[in-house]
Amino acid sequence: MILCHLQNSRMVQNSQHIFEARLDNVRCMSSVLKSVAFKDYATVFISNNGLKVTVEESKCAQVNAFLQSDLFQAYEFSSDTLVFRINLNVLMECLNIFGGAPGHSFVSLKMYYPGEGEPLGLVLEEGGVVTECQIKTMEADEILDFNFTSVGVQNKIIMKSECLRDAFSDLDVSSQVIEMLMSPDAPYFRLSTFGHAGTTTNEYPKDSDMVESFECTKTQINKYKLTLLKPSIKALLQSTKISIRMDDRGFLSLQYMIKTEDGNTCFVEYLCAPDEDNED
């Protein structure tokens, strides 16, 4: 449910809200959320550290967008942790209600949440015109715990995103899976697909100009469903760097570093389980 109205008044603070935040430029938030908006619904976690927006796919993949509290010009939260489910498409429509095309004046945002079960409130202002939206929130479903920790990580590579963007554009989309090899020995890092045209591979030596950090302790080869990884391309297109990690179970973490227009840094992490159907 979304209710909107226009007015010519200024935003008014309300101390009754358990959460309230303000952004001078809403595009900083909408651009990050756009990279995870591949499903209708998302789970929102609010804490003193900021917002985490989580979207899941087929119980095998999970993407988390992190909006740190210091991204906002004002951030107040008077609880421990707050969790609710929301229609992500509706949220995106509200954030872009003034258009947001390059060259337009900045649209400011005030976001507030009165309490559990209440709608999420958005107040957007451009050129003195204010739009207020109320978006229905729902009780959150249980989120998958991938138990992906730094302790279990065996291989980690940090690369420039432009390198992986080129690789994904070369991969055979007719392939059902993408195979990732990470190894302390040559070929070090390899991406492979197996489609109608045969096998397509991209290899990256550890001393490549595109590789900023290379930490591999053992050879790992795992396959992942290409359909599960495709949604992560949205975040890849906006990012400047990517951290690729693989734990001892073969679970994959793709962490994208995204620079906002005002110079802040946000992160989007994509977690994916290995494809057991293709294990050799």
BAFIBA-757726 format. One record per residue (C-alpha): residue number from 1; x, y, z. Coordinates in steps of 0.2 Angstrom, whole numbers, padded with zeros to 4 digits. Layout:
BEGIN
atom i=NUM u=X v=Y w=Z
...
//
This chain:
BEGIN
atom i=1 u=0000 v=0000 w=0000
atom i=2 u=0006 v=0017 w=-0004
atom i=3 u=-0002 v=0034 w=0000
atom i=4 u=0005 v=0050 w=-0007
atom i=5 u=0001 v=0068 w=-0007
atom i=6 u=0009 v=0084 w=-0012
atom i=7 u=0012 v=0100 w=-0001
atom i=8 u=0022 v=0116 w=-0001
atom i=9 u=0028 v=0114 w=0017
atom i=10 u=0045 v=0110 w=0025
atom i=11 u=0049 v=0093 w=0033
atom i=12 u=0045 v=0093 w=0052
atom i=13 u=0054 v=0081 w=0064
atom i=14 u=0044 v=0070 w=0075
atom i=15 u=0052 v=0064 w=0091
atom i=16 u=0039 v=0050 w=0092
atom i=17 u=0048 v=0040 w=0078
atom i=18 u=0059 v=0026 w=0083
atom i=19 u=0069 v=0029 w=0067
atom i=20 u=0072 v=0044 w=0057
atom i=21 u=0085 v=0048 w=0044
atom i=22 u=0088 v=0062 w=0031
atom i=23 u=0097 v=0062 w=0014
atom i=24 u=0101 v=0078 w=0004
atom i=25 u=0102 v=0068 w=-0012
atom i=26 u=0090 v=0053 w=-0013
atom i=27 u=0100 v=0046 w=-0029
atom i=28 u=0113 v=0040 w=-0017
atom i=29 u=0101 v=0028 w=-0009
atom i=30 u=0090 v=0024 w=-0025
atom i=31 u=0106 v=0019 w=-0035
atom i=32 u=0112 v=0007 w=-0022
atom i=33 u=0094 v=-0001 w=-0020
atom i=34 u=0092 v=-0002 w=-0039
atom i=35 u=0107 v=-0015 w=-0039
atom i=36 u=0097 v=-0027 w=-0028
atom i=37 u=0079 v=-0024 w=-0035
atom i=38 u=0077 v=-0040 w=-0044
atom i=39 u=0063 v=-0047 w=-0033
atom i=40 u=0046 v=-0039 w=-0027
atom i=41 u=0050 v=-0040 w=-0009
atom i=42 u=0065 v=-0036 w=0003
atom i=43 u=0068 v=-0037 w=0021
atom i=44 u=0074 v=-0021 w=0029
atom i=45 u=0086 v=-0022 w=0045
atom i=46 u=0088 v=-0006 w=0054
atom i=47 u=0102 v=-0003 w=0067
atom i=48 u=0113 v=0010 w=0074
atom i=49 u=0125 v=0006 w=0061
atom i=50 u=0113 v=0009 w=0046
atom i=51 u=0101 v=0000 w=0035
atom i=52 u=0103 v=-0017 w=0027
atom i=53 u=0091 v=-0022 w=0013
atom i=54 u=0091 v=-0041 w=0010
atom i=55 u=0083 v=-0050 w=-0006
atom i=56 u=0084 v=-0069 w=-0008
atom i=57 u=0082 v=-0080 w=-0023
atom i=58 u=0076 v=-0098 w=-0023
atom i=59 u=0084 v=-0101 w=-0006
atom i=60 u=0101 v=-0103 w=-0014
atom i=61 u=0106 v=-0085 w=-0016
atom i=62 u=0105 v=-0069 w=-0006
atom i=63 u=0110 v=-0051 w=-0009
atom i=64 u=0113 v=-0038 w=0004
atom i=65 u=0114 v=-0019 w=0002
atom i=66 u=0122 v=-0010 w=0016
atom i=67 u=0118 v=0009 w=0018
atom i=68 u=0129 v=0015 w=0033
atom i=69 u=0123 v=0028 w=0045
atom i=70 u=0136 v=0040 w=0040
atom i=71 u=0129 v=0040 w=0022
atom i=72 u=0115 v=0050 w=0029
atom i=73 u=0116 v=0069 w=0034
atom i=74 u=0105 v=0065 w=0049
atom i=75 u=0102 v=0047 w=0057
atom i=76 u=0093 v=0043 w=0073
atom i=77 u=0087 v=0026 w=0080
atom i=78 u=0080 v=0023 w=0097
atom i=79 u=0080 v=0004 w=0097
atom i=80 u=0091 v=-0011 w=0096
atom i=81 u=0087 v=-0019 w=0080
atom i=82 u=0071 v=-0017 w=0069
atom i=83 u=0066 v=-0029 w=0055
atom i=84 u=0052 v=-0028 w=0043
atom i=85 u=0047 v=-0034 w=0025
atom i=86 u=0043 v=-0021 w=0012
atom i=87 u=0038 v=-0021 w=-0007
atom i=88 u=0054 v=-0016 w=-0015
atom i=89 u=0047 v=-0010 w=-0031
atom i=90 u=0035 v=0002 w=-0022
atom i=91 u=0049 v=0009 w=-0012
atom i=92 u=0059 v=0012 w=-0028
atom i=93 u=0045 v=0020 w=-0036
atom i=94 u=0043 v=0032 w=-0021
atom i=95 u=0062 v=0036 w=-0021
atom i=96 u=0061 v=0041 w=-0040
atom i=97 u=0044 v=0050 w=-0039
atom i=98 u=0052 v=0066 w=-0045
atom i=99 u=0061 v=0058 w=-0059
atom i=100 u=0079 v=0058 w=-0054
atom i=101 u=0087 v=0060 w=-0071
atom i=102 u=0105 v=0067 w=-0072
atom i=103 u=0105 v=0086 w=-0073
atom i=104 u=0089 v=0088 w=-0062
atom i=105 u=0091 v=0097 w=-0045
atom i=106 u=0094 v=0086 w=-0030
atom i=107 u=0079 v=0078 w=-0022
atom i=108 u=0081 v=0077 w=-0003
atom i=109 u=0073 v=0063 w=0007
atom i=110 u=0067 v=0061 w=0025
atom i=111 u=0063 v=0043 w=0030
atom i=112 u=0054 v=0038 w=0046
atom i=113 u=0047 v=0023 w=0055
atom i=114 u=0035 v=0026 w=0070
atom i=115 u=0035 v=0009 w=0076
atom i=116 u=0032 v=-0010 w=0073
atom i=117 u=0018 v=-0013 w=0061
atom i=118 u=0017 v=0005 w=0056
atom i=119 u=0020 v=0011 w=0038
atom i=120 u=0037 v=0017 w=0032
atom i=121 u=0036 v=0035 w=0029
atom i=122 u=0045 v=0045 w=0015
atom i=123 u=0046 v=0063 w=0013
atom i=124 u=0054 v=0069 w=-0003
atom i=125 u=0057 v=0087 w=-0008
atom i=126 u=0062 v=0096 w=-0024
atom i=127 u=0062 v=0114 w=-0027
atom i=128 u=0050 v=0117 w=-0012
atom i=129 u=0037 v=0104 w=-0018
atom i=130 u=0035 v=0090 w=-0005
atom i=131 u=0028 v=0073 w=-0008
atom i=132 u=0025 v=0061 w=0007
atom i=133 u=0023 v=0043 w=0005
atom i=134 u=0017 v=0029 w=0017
atom i=135 u=0022 v=0012 w=0012
atom i=136 u=0015 v=-0004 w=0021
atom i=137 u=0027 v=-0014 w=0031
atom i=138 u=0025 v=-0033 w=0035
atom i=139 u=0031 v=-0045 w=0047
atom i=140 u=0048 v=-0052 w=0041
atom i=141 u=0050 v=-0070 w=0035
atom i=142 u=0065 v=-0080 w=0042
atom i=143 u=0081 v=-0075 w=0032
atom i=144 u=0093 v=-0089 w=0026
atom i=145 u=0109 v=-0090 w=0036
atom i=146 u=0123 v=-0094 w=0024
atom i=147 u=0135 v=-0095 w=0039
atom i=148 u=0148 v=-0086 w=0028
atom i=149 u=0162 v=-0080 w=0039
atom i=150 u=0180 v=-0074 w=0037
atom i=151 u=0186 v=-0089 w=0047
atom i=152 u=0180 v=-0101 w=0034
atom i=153 u=0186 v=-0091 w=0019
atom i=154 u=0200 v=-0101 w=0009
atom i=155 u=0202 v=-0090 w=-0006
atom i=156 u=0200 v=-0071 w=-0009
atom i=157 u=0203 v=-0060 w=-0024
atom i=158 u=0200 v=-0041 w=-0025
atom i=159 u=0199 v=-0035 w=-0043
atom i=160 u=0194 v=-0019 w=-0053
atom i=161 u=0175 v=-0021 w=-0058
atom i=162 u=0178 v=-0017 w=-0076
atom i=163 u=0188 v=-0033 w=-0078
atom i=164 u=0174 v=-0044 w=-0072
atom i=165 u=0161 v=-0034 w=-0082
atom i=166 u=0171 v=-0038 w=-0098
atom i=167 u=0171 v=-0056 w=-0093
atom i=168 u=0153 v=-0058 w=-0090
atom i=169 u=0149 v=-0050 w=-0107
atom i=170 u=0160 v=-0064 w=-0115
atom i=171 u=0152 v=-0078 w=-0106
atom i=172 u=0140 v=-0090 w=-0115
atom i=173 u=0123 v=-0086 w=-0109
atom i=174 u=0117 v=-0103 w=-0115
atom i=175 u=0127 v=-0111 w=-0102
atom i=176 u=0117 v=-0117 w=-0086
atom i=177 u=0132 v=-0114 w=-0074
atom i=178 u=0147 v=-0104 w=-0072
atom i=179 u=0163 v=-0113 w=-0066
atom i=180 u=0175 v=-0103 w=-0055
atom i=181 u=0193 v=-0109 w=-0051
atom i=182 u=0203 v=-0101 w=-0038
atom i=183 u=0221 v=-0107 w=-0035
atom i=184 u=0238 v=-0102 w=-0028
atom i=185 u=0245 v=-0109 w=-0044
atom i=186 u=0242 v=-0105 w=-0062
atom i=187 u=0229 v=-0101 w=-0070
atom i=188 u=0225 v=-0093 w=-0053
atom i=189 u=0208 v=-0087 w=-0057
atom i=190 u=0197 v=-0094 w=-0071
atom i=191 u=0179 v=-0092 w=-0076
atom i=192 u=0171 v=-0105 w=-0088
atom i=193 u=0154 v=-0108 w=-0096
atom i=194 u=0148 v=-0123 w=-0106
atom i=195 u=0135 v=-0118 w=-0119
atom i=196 u=0130 v=-0122 w=-0136
atom i=197 u=0146 v=-0115 w=-0143
atom i=198 u=0157 v=-0126 w=-0132
atom i=199 u=0167 v=-0120 w=-0117
atom i=200 u=0171 v=-0102 w=-0115
atom i=201 u=0185 v=-0097 w=-0102
atom i=202 u=0193 v=-0081 w=-0095
atom i=203 u=0209 v=-0082 w=-0085
atom i=204 u=0217 v=-0069 w=-0074
atom i=205 u=0235 v=-0071 w=-0068
atom i=206 u=0238 v=-0065 w=-0050
atom i=207 u=0250 v=-0051 w=-0056
atom i=208 u=0237 v=-0043 w=-0068
atom i=209 u=0235 v=-0025 w=-0067
atom i=210 u=0216 v=-0029 w=-0064
atom i=211 u=0220 v=-0039 w=-0048
atom i=212 u=0223 v=-0028 w=-0033
atom i=213 u=0224 v=-0042 w=-0020
atom i=214 u=0227 v=-0061 w=-0021
atom i=215 u=0225 v=-0072 w=-0006
atom i=216 u=0223 v=-0091 w=-0011
atom i=217 u=0228 v=-0105 w=0000
atom i=218 u=0221 v=-0120 w=-0010
atom i=219 u=0214 v=-0125 w=-0027
atom i=220 u=0195 v=-0124 w=-0027
atom i=221 u=0184 v=-0127 w=-0042
atom i=222 u=0165 v=-0125 w=-0040
atom i=223 u=0150 v=-0122 w=-0051
atom i=224 u=0136 v=-0110 w=-0049
atom i=225 u=0119 v=-0108 w=-0058
atom i=226 u=0121 v=-0094 w=-0070
atom i=227 u=0103 v=-0089 w=-0067
atom i=228 u=0107 v=-0086 w=-0049
atom i=229 u=0122 v=-0075 w=-0053
atom i=230 u=0114 v=-0064 w=-0066
atom i=231 u=0105 v=-0052 w=-0054
atom i=232 u=0122 v=-0048 w=-0046
atom i=233 u=0127 v=-0040 w=-0063
atom i=234 u=0116 v=-0024 w=-0058
atom i=235 u=0128 v=-0021 w=-0043
atom i=236 u=0143 v=-0025 w=-0054
atom i=237 u=0139 v=-0012 w=-0067
atom i=238 u=0139 v=0002 w=-0053
atom i=239 u=0154 v=-0004 w=-0043
atom i=240 u=0172 v=0001 w=-0044
atom i=241 u=0180 v=-0014 w=-0035
atom i=242 u=0174 v=-0032 w=-0032
atom i=243 u=0180 v=-0044 w=-0018
atom i=244 u=0178 v=-0062 w=-0023
atom i=245 u=0178 v=-0075 w=-0009
atom i=246 u=0176 v=-0094 w=-0008
atom i=247 u=0174 v=-0103 w=0009
atom i=248 u=0178 v=-0121 w=0013
atom i=249 u=0161 v=-0127 w=0008
atom i=250 u=0162 v=-0119 w=-0009
atom i=251 u=0150 v=-0105 w=-0005
atom i=252 u=0153 v=-0089 w=-0015
atom i=253 u=0153 v=-0071 w=-0009
atom i=254 u=0154 v=-0057 w=-0021
atom i=255 u=0156 v=-0040 w=-0012
atom i=256 u=0154 v=-0024 w=-0023
atom i=257 u=0161 v=-0007 w=-0018
atom i=258 u=0150 v=0007 w=-0025
atom i=259 u=0154 v=0025 w=-0024
atom i=260 u=0140 v=0037 w=-0022
atom i=261 u=0138 v=0054 w=-0030
atom i=262 u=0144 v=0063 w=-0014
atom i=263 u=0159 v=0052 w=-0012
atom i=264 u=0153 v=0040 w=0001
atom i=265 u=0156 v=0021 w=-0001
atom i=266 u=0142 v=0008 w=0000
atom i=267 u=0143 v=-0011 w=-0001
atom i=268 u=0132 v=-0024 w=-0009
atom i=269 u=0136 v=-0042 w=-0005
atom i=270 u=0130 v=-0057 w=-0015
atom i=271 u=0130 v=-0074 w=-0008
atom i=272 u=0127 v=-0090 w=-0018
atom i=273 u=0128 v=-0108 w=-0014
atom i=274 u=0137 v=-0120 w=-0026
atom i=275 u=0127 v=-0130 w=-0038
atom i=276 u=0126 v=-0148 w=-0031
atom i=277 u=0118 v=-0154 w=-0047
atom i=278 u=0134 v=-0151 w=-0057
atom i=279 u=0146 v=-0158 w=-0045
atom i=280 u=0159 v=-0170 w=-0053
//
